[in-house]
């Protein structure tokens, strides 16, 4: 992880700056840092106290929930504009989740102690964000019951790919998509045979255009 002061970092787009200014006061931003993460690097860990609120500016990340028996399940994907640690900030979660970067990921990090000093306007915005995130998770589980696996898998692959390569743990993704490992691998092999993917050792080269066309069939 590489850390830079917000003032010294010059890689922010106009959209990044607009998002930052919408959520955070100048007082918060005076204490903010820019943190850059590499692929599969932890942004937060369940075994470590969370003392920063993160706002994802560039890149992607994935959230894992750890159960009491030590088993981990993929919970959700995050993209630019998402928070990490928002449930901790509002006091709803004491143990953070594991969040891993997908590819090169850039986050704004603000100390939790500064967040707690903020006014009601900030927490109102955070509450709205949490509500929207809950709706996204509910939609995910609803889609698992509604749409064929080939469509949902195509959608997932475009979320998880990095540099046009799909490389994920099959057992983990089968659980995330709510299907058996056997069914998942059958459909994965089928869409590979149909040209949506090209097998390269343990990885898959994606045909982005064809996958998007397949997803469009689901939405028609």
CORMOSUL-V796706 format. One line per field, one symbol per residue. ss: DSSP state (H for helix, E for strand, C for the rest). burial: 1 if it has 24 or more other ideal C-beta (glycine too) atoms within 12 Angstrom, else 0. A space follows every 50 residues. Layout:
BEGIN
ss=???
burial=???
END
This chain:
BEGIN
ss=CEEEECCCCCCCCHHHHHHHHHHCCHHHHHCCEEEEECCCCEEECCCCCC CEEEEEEEEEEEEEEECCCCCEEEEEEECCCCEECHHHHCCCCCCCCEEE EEEEEEEEEEEHHHHCCCCHHHHHHHHHHHHHHHHHHHHHHHHHHHCCHH HHHHHHHHHHCECCEECCCHHHHHHHCCCCHHHHHHHHHHHHHCCCEEEE CCEEEECHHHHHHHHHHHHC
burial=00000100100100010011001100011011111110001111010001 01111111111111100000011111111111111111110000011111 11101111111101100100010011001100100000010010001011 11111111111100011101001111111000010011001100011000 00011100001001100000
END
